[in-house]
Amino acid sequence: MTTTDIVDVRRAQDRSATKISWLDSKHSFSFGGNYDPNNTHHGLLLVNNDDVVKPGKGFDTHPHRDMEIVTWVLRGSLVHQDSTGHSGVIYPGLAQRMSAGRGILHSEKNDSWTLTGDSTHADPVHFVQMWVVPDEAGITPGYQQLEIDDEALRGTLVTIASGMPEHADDAAITISNKYAALRGARLEPGDTVELPQAPYLHLFVPRGEVVLEGAGPLHEGDAVRFTASGGQRITATEPSEILVWEMHASLSAA
């Protein structure tokens, strides 16, 4: 564990981006052709992509390997299909994890028009996709999803995904890394939550605006990387959603 206390605020406008006709994607870390050797990960988190996909479009079938991929939808719905035979529709409040393991193919599409049969309900889908490394390479690919009740998410941090033994009974879904957990909350103005203590934390504000104790306002798309820190309070100033990765190892030590 490092002993240097660091609170590193990363602003939304400083993220790299991929923008094409059907996709608006903002990258908190190096991704695809947007490579920065000084911005490859924080703790065990390698990818934090903030994506908006137009109706009828999406990511065609493509491969992944040795990665735990967690998807959290903020608005709209996303259709998942993979080579292990799993398929599902991911929507707000549904926790979803795909373990790529020794190799998997999958696609992700905004099929809102197809699902409703009504072009008036063809809406963009907005989601955050996050990748962490697994404990062990070459595991069997897998898929898991579970709905989290909206009331449970309101005003408190809920464990969305975790591989940590202490969360065995309260995590909605599991990931194959015993040093990492993802928490989430939906906050109304005035709601306050406290960050966990950990060697590495990653806070992301995908919706709304909050104030971080000791650092000031955080706007939609802002992120904070904490090292050897935690315990700060977050207070919403408008309806907001936050995602917090708690990590007890770094990529180099995993």
QUILIN-V622274 format. One line per field, one symbol per residue. ss: DSSP state (@ for helix, = for strand, . for the rest). phi: phi as a letter, one per 40 degrees, with the letter a starting at -180 (. if undefined). psi: psi as a letter, one per 20 degrees, with the letter a starting at -180 (. if undefined). Layout:
ss: ???
phi: ???
psi: ???
This chain:
ss: .....=====.@@@.====...=====...=..=.......=..=========....=======...========.======....=====..======....======..@@@@@..@@@...========.........======..@@@@=...=====..@@@.....==.....========....===...==========..===...===....=======...====...========.......
phi: .cbccbbbcbcdccccabbbdbbbbbbcbdafccbbccacaagbcbbabbbbbcdgbiccdacbafacbbbbccagabcbabccgcaabcbdgccbbbccfciababbbcbdccccgbccbcbcbbabbbbbcccbcgccdaaaaacbddccccgacbccaabcdcbdcbccbbbcacbbabbaabbcdgcbbbcccacbbbbbbcagabbcdgbgcbbdgcbbbbbfahgcbbbcbadabbbbcbbbabdcbc
psi: pqjoopoopoqgiiqrqooahipoppphrppcimpoijlhrpdjphpnpoqppqqjraorprqqplqooppophpbqpppprijjqqrpprpioppppohcipqprqpqnkhgghhjohiknqqpprppppqqrhpqkrpqrqqqpppphhhiojqpqogqqjphijhiipgrqqlojjqqpqqqpprpiqpqpqrpqhpqoppnipbprpppiiaqprpiqqpopplariqqpppirprpqpopppkrrghi.
